């Protein structure tokens, strides 16, 4: 009598029944849990609201633009409302403001997150961390009015001339001297840094906190300093979370509208140098809907710009969220 | 030969404990320096906030009187009564629509959908959160204002804002129902509760504080939003608005007045609106945090 539990491949034994794909036996799979088919489909109806809204947004933008302008001219850089519809300058403007802002927000956010997870005692971070959350809560138009009236003149009279004097040998920093009103890339990047900072900081903090205590203690126990433990253990372990912070922070900065419409001198041209001004897609869309309302071709071009902005934002967002299992912090706008 | 210079092993315990080599001093010094320098980065967050609050308050408070806040006289352009009341009206309608759109979906996703479908639904809600607000403004403009023919109106503005807030409500409800301890769910179903009985009688009292929290959060996010509302309504000086009349909004007031000349009453009005907005938003945020901390304690209590 052969042992039935032993793996046997002899020809006289009947093959074992294949397990069903669901992991249960075929009979259990046929049995319905409860309710009718219709009854089980009902919950999908309210659950599909966000998907329906997304589809409706895309369809409405496609319908209102009829995709008339997509073509070579649309990706060109000549935007001259009744005649030419090339959005390249605005796409470039969006990246030129969002990418440097992301760089600063990641660097500062990494520093703050490391300080609050591994250097400062809990009773201090309890008082300091809410300031970063508060930064997320401030409405963008309040950033805008502060940036336009206080920060931009300060950049125009103090910071930009200083940078121009000392950095003009670098490519992109020379050329035309900065204007004294200060409206332009530096102040835009500064405001966007502040707006992306809470998202990057919170996500990096969550990533570092998700590092198991054992690993921290192993690192410290081997004689590494706190910094070496962060650098060699915690950051590699939380690298996906940190990468997702970069994507989601970029998404926030890329779609920012009102603050950019206020602190940039929105024009359809590439910036002359680092102190020049340009337009972002969101700001241009926000500012020119009023003047476009009775010109169907203009409206079509703006809707297509909205589609491009939406596509890039959603792609970045999707990648950022795929990188981490679940976002712990829910109470931040845009996260 | 060379390796002897690179790795000089400690010979005695004393040498190991009191290691004075340059490399060790550099390692410890770097660690200590970072311990002082990295916390300074908090200043990047703290200084702008304090500066911003001080700047807004110092320009808003000198001319802020009770009349400015309450006057709804349409012939008095430098008063906030109409924007405040209109904002409250818009937010009331918007939050009602958003809760209507998001509540049932959140419950269904957490309770009744299989895990795979729930994952997809959550992804769509997250994508909607990641949609730039100006795109939602365009959606509201083309669909509600033009296609539906509502015009630049109260209804169009409120519904657009509701679309903006829906995913936040949706996610919070989903999270609230998903985070109810599993034993409670099993006890309810095990003792014969129907699904609706579990959702309404067992889970709802536990999830309610977090849902309320989400509503406050959505209000805080919605009231500070500019692009969707400015693109779908126009300014008006009359309160109460009718459904299809233009309506004014606090952020719209700031947007209209922020580039007025320095010292003008209109600019002061923008500052006052900004101050009010910040008080409301920060107040709601603090409320959210207080509720959330209490709720966390209560949820931990449920496990015992």
Boltz contact constraints between the chains, C-beta under 6 A:
constraints:
  - contact:
      token1: [A, 43]
      token2: [B, 108]
      max_distance: 6.0
  - contact:
      token1: [A, 43]
      token2: [B, 112]
      max_distance: 6.0
  - contact:
      token1: [A, 43]
      token2: [B, 113]
      max_distance: 6.0
  - contact:
      token1: [A, 46]
      token2: [B, 104]
      max_distance: 6.0
  - contact:
      token1: [A, 46]
      token2: [B, 105]
      max_distance: 6.0
  - contact:
      token1: [A, 46]
      token2: [B, 108]
      max_distance: 6.0
  - contact:
      token1: [A, 47]
      token2: [B, 105]
      max_distance: 6.0
  - contact:
      token1: [A, 47]
      token2: [B, 108]
      max_distance: 6.0
  - contact:
      token1: [A, 47]
      token2: [B, 109]
      max_distance: 6.0
  - contact:
      token1: [A, 47]
      token2: [B, 113]
      max_distance: 6.0
  - contact:
      token1: [A, 47]
      token2: [B, 121]
      max_distance: 6.0
  - contact:
      token1: [A, 49]
      token2: [B, 101]
      max_distance: 6.0
  - contact:
      token1: [A, 49]
      token2: [B, 105]
      max_distance: 6.0
  - contact:
      token1: [A, 50]
      token2: [B, 124]
      max_distance: 6.0
  - contact:
      token1: [A, 50]
      token2: [B, 125]
      max_distance: 6.0
  - contact:
      token1: [A, 50]
      token2: [B, 128]
      max_distance: 6.0
  - contact:
      token1: [A, 50]
      token2: [B, 167]
      max_distance: 6.0
  - contact:
      token1: [A, 51]
      token2: [B, 124]
      max_distance: 6.0
  - contact:
      token1: [A, 53]
      token2: [B, 128]
      max_distance: 6.0
  - contact:
      token1: [A, 54]
      token2: [B, 124]
      max_distance: 6.0
  - contact:
      token1: [A, 54]
      token2: [B, 128]
      max_distance: 6.0
  - contact:
      token1: [A, 57]
      token2: [B, 139]
      max_distance: 6.0
  - contact:
      token1: [A, 60]
      token2: [B, 139]
      max_distance: 6.0
  - contact:
      token1: [A, 60]
      token2: [B, 142]
      max_distance: 6.0
  - contact:
      token1: [A, 60]
      token2: [B, 143]
      max_distance: 6.0
  - contact:
      token1: [A, 64]
      token2: [B, 142]
      max_distance: 6.0
  - contact:
      token1: [A, 108]
      token2: [B, 41]
      max_distance: 6.0
  - contact:
      token1: [A, 108]
      token2: [B, 44]
      max_distance: 6.0
  - contact:
      token1: [A, 111]
      token2: [B, 38]
      max_distance: 6.0
  - contact:
      token1: [A, 111]
      token2: [B, 41]
      max_distance: 6.0
  - contact:
      token1: [A, 112]
      token2: [B, 41]
      max_distance: 6.0
  - contact:
      token1: [A, 112]
      token2: [B, 42]
      max_distance: 6.0
  - contact:
      token1: [A, 114]
      token2: [B, 38]
      max_distance: 6.0
  - contact:
      token1: [A, 115]
      token2: [B, 38]
      max_distance: 6.0
  - contact:
      token1: [A, 115]
      token2: [B, 39]
      max_distance: 6.0
  - contact:
      token1: [A, 119]
      token2: [B, 35]
      max_distance: 6.0
  - contact:
      token1: [A, 119]
      token2: [B, 38]
      max_distance: 6.0
  - contact:
      token1: [A, 120]
      token2: [B, 39]
      max_distance: 6.0
  - contact:
      token1: [A, 128]
      token2: [B, 42]
      max_distance: 6.0
  - contact:
      token1: [A, 131]
      token2: [B, 45]
      max_distance: 6.0
  - contact:
      token1: [A, 131]
      token2: [B, 46]
      max_distance: 6.0
  - contact:
      token1: [A, 132]
      token2: [B, 45]
      max_distance: 6.0
  - contact:
      token1: [A, 134]
      token2: [B, 49]
      max_distance: 6.0
  - contact:
      token1: [A, 135]
      token2: [B, 45]
      max_distance: 6.0
  - contact:
      token1: [A, 137]
      token2: [B, 281]
      max_distance: 6.0
  - contact:
      token1: [A, 137]
      token2: [B, 285]
      max_distance: 6.0
  - contact:
      token1: [A, 139]
      token2: [B, 224]
      max_distance: 6.0
  - contact:
      token1: [A, 139]
      token2: [B, 277]
      max_distance: 6.0
  - contact:
      token1: [A, 141]
      token2: [B, 226]
      max_distance: 6.0
  - contact:
      token1: [A, 141]
      token2: [B, 251]
      max_distance: 6.0
  - contact:
      token1: [A, 141]
      token2: [B, 254]
      max_distance: 6.0
  - contact:
      token1: [A, 142]
      token2: [B, 274]
      max_distance: 6.0
  - contact:
      token1: [A, 142]
      token2: [B, 278]
      max_distance: 6.0
  - contact:
      token1: [A, 145]
      token2: [B, 258]
      max_distance: 6.0
  - contact:
      token1: [A, 145]
      token2: [B, 274]
      max_distance: 6.0
  - contact:
      token1: [A, 146]
      token2: [B, 52]
      max_distance: 6.0
  - contact:
      token1: [A, 146]
      token2: [B, 55]
      max_distance: 6.0
  - contact:
      token1: [A, 150]
      token2: [B, 55]
      max_distance: 6.0
  - contact:
      token1: [A, 194]
      token2: [B, 48]
      max_distance: 6.0
  - contact:
      token1: [A, 225]
      token2: [B, 27]
      max_distance: 6.0
  - contact:
      token1: [A, 225]
      token2: [B, 31]
      max_distance: 6.0
  - contact:
      token1: [A, 226]
      token2: [B, 31]
      max_distance: 6.0
  - contact:
      token1: [A, 227]
      token2: [B, 31]
      max_distance: 6.0
  - contact:
      token1: [A, 227]
      token2: [B, 34]
      max_distance: 6.0
  - contact:
      token1: [A, 251]
      token2: [B, 130]
      max_distance: 6.0
  - contact:
      token1: [A, 255]
      token2: [B, 132]
      max_distance: 6.0
  - contact:
      token1: [A, 257]
      token2: [B, 134]
      max_distance: 6.0
  - contact:
      token1: [A, 257]
      token2: [B, 227]
      max_distance: 6.0
  - contact:
      token1: [A, 258]
      token2: [B, 226]
      max_distance: 6.0
  - contact:
      token1: [A, 258]
      token2: [B, 227]
      max_distance: 6.0
  - contact:
      token1: [A, 282]
      token2: [B, 132]
      max_distance: 6.0
  - contact:
      token1: [A, 282]
      token2: [B, 134]
      max_distance: 6.0
  - contact:
      token1: [A, 285]
      token2: [B, 134]
      max_distance: 6.0
  - contact:
      token1: [A, 286]
      token2: [B, 134]
      max_distance: 6.0
  - contact:
      token1: [A, 286]
      token2: [B, 227]
      max_distance: 6.0
  - contact:
      token1: [A, 289]
      token2: [B, 231]
      max_distance: 6.0
  - contact:
      token1: [A, 306]
      token2: [B, 135]
      max_distance: 6.0
  - contact:
      token1: [A, 306]
      token2: [B, 138]
      max_distance: 6.0
  - contact:
      token1: [A, 309]
      token2: [B, 132]
      max_distance: 6.0
  - contact:
      token1: [A, 310]
      token2: [B, 135]
      max_distance: 6.0
  - contact:
      token1: [A, 313]
      token2: [B, 130]
      max_distance: 6.0
  - contact:
      token1: [A, 313]
      token2: [B, 132]
      max_distance: 6.0
  - contact:
      token1: [A, 314]
      token2: [B, 127]
      max_distance: 6.0
  - contact:
      token1: [A, 317]
      token2: [B, 130]
      max_distance: 6.0
  - contact:
      token1: [A, 321]
      token2: [B, 126]
      max_distance: 6.0
  - contact:
      token1: [A, 331]
      token2: [B, 217]
      max_distance: 6.0
  - contact:
      token1: [A, 331]
      token2: [B, 288]
      max_distance: 6.0
  - contact:
      token1: [A, 333]
      token2: [B, 221]
      max_distance: 6.0
